[in-house]
Amino acid sequence: MIVAELSANHNHDLQVARDSIRAIADTGADAVKLQTYMPASLTLDVRSEDFRLKGGLWDGRYLYDLYKEAYTPYEWHAELYELARECGLECFSTPFDREAVDLLESLDNPVYKIASFEVMHLDLIRYAARLGRPMVISTGVASVREIEEAIVACNEVGNDDVTLLKCTSAYPARIEDAALSLIPEMRERFGVKVGLSDHSPGSMLPVLSVAMGAVMIEKHFILDRNIGGPDAAFSMDAKEFAAMVRDVRQAEAALNPGAGLPESESTERPGRQWSRSLYVSAPIAPGEPFTRDNVACVRPGYGLHPRHLPELLTRRASRAYLPGERLTMAALGKEDL
């Protein structure tokens, strides 16, 4: 599943949010994700150093001010969910408190996403998980113990449908910090599905994550980076997102998980014209032995398999052969397969 994270990329303009959802549908994405909170859901309106960000994209800003700029108004949610469904998208959200969960459940929210910084908020996780919907949990800054506790919190209320998202909690994130090799390790260690929440430039990591077994890819979407906003710097515009979707779909097709190593050695298999097999290279009279002077291992691969050459060289022809004729199992006195 490819999920377009709208987040704050509406700049408190409902029309931008509407246009974004329509554009997301045009990219070929499977789903759009919102974030459901009010500033007070996340922090206190306090002007002390503890509440002021240090370093990074939002250096010097107070948490409350950042969330006041970034939140999606609750009164928009019903319309945006309906629009997404009309556009053929699944719409779900990340709640940050119980009130947000209640709102989302009233909208028949199909999936609950827990943000990476909320993994330790076990009360919130239990409250959402008890509803029986699939749970998606970003890991980001979480320790092994915190991830285990989050999964157990879901299990305790009867919810075993958990997907973890490998996430580097930096905005933007560096490609060299991705550690995508953790995707199969997390799947094995925690016994759940694993995907990727990506804040890095471009689509390299989403494509690579598919090869590592990711079942979900989440990436921030913005209609146009020129509109600005808190998340613009690490969001993909419509053209970039559409290109990523194409790349990911091609990667999924290339993996072809249903394919196995070929068991058949049929000469009708595609590409056999480029492999080798045994052909007659000089006239052979009945009773004449097969030798390296009248048998060649050449392309195409429609004749007798080269593994039979040693045995063939111990046999005599039961009939006449002409140059260019395929040798078959009959030359060994056996029935053709």
Solvent accessible surface area in square Angstrom, and as a share of the most:
residue,aa,sasa,rsa
1,M,75,0.33
2,I,1,0.01
3,V,1,0.00
4,A,0,0.00
5,E,3,0.01
6,L,0,0.00
7,S,9,0.06
8,A,2,0.01
9,N,0,0.00
10,H,0,0.00
11,N,60,0.31
12,H,71,0.32
13,D,63,0.33
14,L,42,0.21
15,Q,83,0.37
16,V,27,0.16
17,A,0,0.00
18,R,61,0.22
19,D,51,0.27
20,S,0,0.00
21,I,0,0.00
22,R,106,0.39
23,A,17,0.13
24,I,0,0.00
25,A,28,0.22
26,D,127,0.66
27,T,11,0.07
28,G,37,0.36
29,A,10,0.08
30,D,50,0.26
31,A,0,0.00
32,V,0,0.00
33,K,1,0.01
34,L,1,0.00
35,Q,37,0.16
36,T,0,0.00
37,Y,6,0.02
38,M,77,0.34
39,P,9,0.06
40,A,79,0.61
41,S,26,0.17
42,L,50,0.25
43,T,15,0.09
44,L,111,0.55
45,D,85,0.44
46,V,59,0.34
47,R,127,0.46
48,S,47,0.30
49,E,92,0.41
50,D,130,0.67
51,F,47,0.20
52,R,82,0.30
53,L,47,0.23
54,K,136,0.58
55,G,45,0.43
56,G,69,0.67
57,L,78,0.39
58,W,49,0.17
59,D,90,0.47
60,G,31,0.29
61,R,79,0.29
62,Y,50,0.19
63,L,41,0.20
64,Y,49,0.18
65,D,44,0.23
66,L,11,0.05
67,Y,52,0.20
68,K,120,0.51
69,E,65,0.29
70,A,13,0.10
71,Y,42,0.16
72,T,2,0.01
73,P,11,0.07
74,Y,55,0.21
75,E,141,0.63
76,W,26,0.09
77,H,1,0.00
78,A,58,0.45
79,E,71,0.32
80,L,0,0.00
81,Y,1,0.00
82,E,91,0.41
83,L,18,0.09
84,A,0,0.00
85,R,104,0.38
86,E,122,0.55
87,C,44,0.26
88,G,68,0.65
89,L,8,0.04
90,E,60,0.27
91,C,2,0.01
92,F,1,0.01
93,S,0,0.00
94,T,2,0.01
95,P,0,0.00
96,F,16,0.07
97,D,30,0.15
98,R,110,0.40
99,E,113,0.51
100,A,0,0.00
101,V,1,0.00
102,D,71,0.37
103,L,43,0.22
104,L,0,0.00
105,E,53,0.24
106,S,89,0.57
107,L,31,0.15
108,D,85,0.44
109,N,0,0.00
110,P,31,0.20
111,V,12,0.07
112,Y,0,0.00
113,K,8,0.04
114,I,0,0.00
115,A,20,0.15
116,S,6,0.04
117,F,103,0.43
118,E,21,0.09
119,V,0,0.00
120,M,93,0.42
121,H,67,0.30
122,L,42,0.21
123,D,66,0.34
124,L,1,0.01
125,I,0,0.00
126,R,91,0.33
127,Y,33,0.13
128,A,0,0.00
129,A,0,0.00
130,R,116,0.42
131,L,54,0.27
132,G,56,0.54
133,R,57,0.21
134,P,51,0.32
135,M,1,0.00
136,V,3,0.02
137,I,1,0.01
138,S,2,0.02
139,T,9,0.05
140,G,24,0.23
141,V,84,0.49
142,A,17,0.13
143,S,55,0.36
144,V,59,0.34
145,R,177,0.65
146,E,47,0.21
147,I,13,0.06
148,E,74,0.33
149,E,59,0.27
150,A,0,0.00
151,I,17,0.09
152,V,75,0.43
153,A,1,0.01
154,C,0,0.00
155,N,61,0.31
156,E,107,0.48
157,V,54,0.31
158,G,66,0.64
159,N,5,0.03
160,D,113,0.59
161,D,56,0.29
162,V,3,0.02
163,T,9,0.05
164,L,0,0.00
165,L,0,0.00
166,K,16,0.07
167,C,7,0.04
168,T,32,0.19
169,S,28,0.18
170,A,40,0.31
171,Y,50,0.19
172,P,66,0.42
173,A,5,0.04
174,R,141,0.51
175,I,64,0.33
176,E,123,0.55
177,D,62,0.32
178,A,8,0.06
179,A,50,0.39
180,L,19,0.09
181,S,75,0.48
182,L,65,0.32
183,I,0,0.00
184,P,44,0.27
185,E,89,0.40
186,M,14,0.06
187,R,96,0.35
188,E,149,0.67
189,R,138,0.50
190,F,29,0.12
191,G,66,0.63
192,V,20,0.12
193,K,94,0.40
194,V,0,0.00
195,G,0,0.00
196,L,7,0.03
197,S,5,0.03
198,D,5,0.03
199,H,9,0.04
200,S,3,0.02
201,P,87,0.55
202,G,41,0.40
203,S,25,0.16
204,M,110,0.49
205,L,9,0.04
206,P,0,0.00
207,V,43,0.25
208,L,86,0.43
209,S,0,0.00
210,V,8,0.05
211,A,63,0.49
212,M,63,0.28
213,G,29,0.28
214,A,15,0.11
215,V,73,0.42
216,M,19,0.08
217,I,5,0.03
218,E,7,0.03
219,K,2,0.01
220,H,12,0.06
221,F,0,0.00
222,I,0,0.00
223,L,55,0.27
224,D,61,0.32
225,R,96,0.35
226,N,140,0.72
227,I,58,0.30
228,G,25,0.24
229,G,33,0.31
230,P,10,0.06
231,D,13,0.07
232,A,10,0.08
233,A,63,0.49
234,F,12,0.05
235,S,6,0.04
236,M,11,0.05
237,D,36,0.19
238,A,31,0.24
239,K,170,0.72
240,E,63,0.28
241,F,0,0.00
242,A,20,0.16
243,A,36,0.28
244,M,0,0.00
245,V,6,0.04
246,R,141,0.51
247,D,55,0.29
248,V,0,0.00
249,R,81,0.30
250,Q,123,0.54
251,A,18,0.14
252,E,65,0.29
253,A,74,0.57
254,A,85,0.66
255,L,89,0.44
256,N,81,0.41
257,P,128,0.81
258,G,78,0.75
259,A,64,0.50
260,G,65,0.62
261,L,163,0.81
262,P,88,0.55
263,E,163,0.73
264,S,62,0.40
265,E,86,0.39
266,S,47,0.31
267,T,39,0.23
268,E,142,0.64
269,R,80,0.29
270,P,132,0.83
271,G,37,0.36
272,R,36,0.13
273,Q,80,0.36
274,W,169,0.59
275,S,41,0.26
276,R,135,0.49
277,S,1,0.01
278,L,0,0.00
279,Y,22,0.08
280,V,3,0.02
281,S,57,0.36
282,A,31,0.24
283,P,94,0.59
284,I,3,0.02
285,A,54,0.42
286,P,89,0.56
287,G,38,0.36
288,E,64,0.29
289,P,50,0.32
290,F,2,0.01
291,T,48,0.28
292,R,178,0.65
293,D,126,0.65
294,N,7,0.04
295,V,8,0.05
296,A,28,0.22
297,C,43,0.26
298,V,56,0.32
299,R,144,0.53
300,P,41,0.26
301,G,0,0.00
302,Y,70,0.26
303,G,10,0.10
304,L,8,0.04
305,H,58,0.26
306,P,42,0.27
307,R,139,0.51
308,H,38,0.17
309,L,31,0.16
310,P,94,0.59
311,E,55,0.25
312,L,0,0.00
313,L,49,0.24
314,T,106,0.61
315,R,85,0.31
316,R,159,0.58
317,A,4,0.03
318,S,99,0.64
319,R,115,0.42
320,A,55,0.43
321,Y,8,0.03
322,L,124,0.62
323,P,72,0.45
324,G,55,0.53
325,E,51,0.23
326,R,113,0.41
327,L,0,0.00
328,T,51,0.29
329,M,29,0.13
330,A,57,0.44
331,A,9,0.07
332,L,2,0.01
333,G,72,0.69
334,K,90,0.38
335,E,152,0.68
336,D,74,0.38
337,L,202,1.01
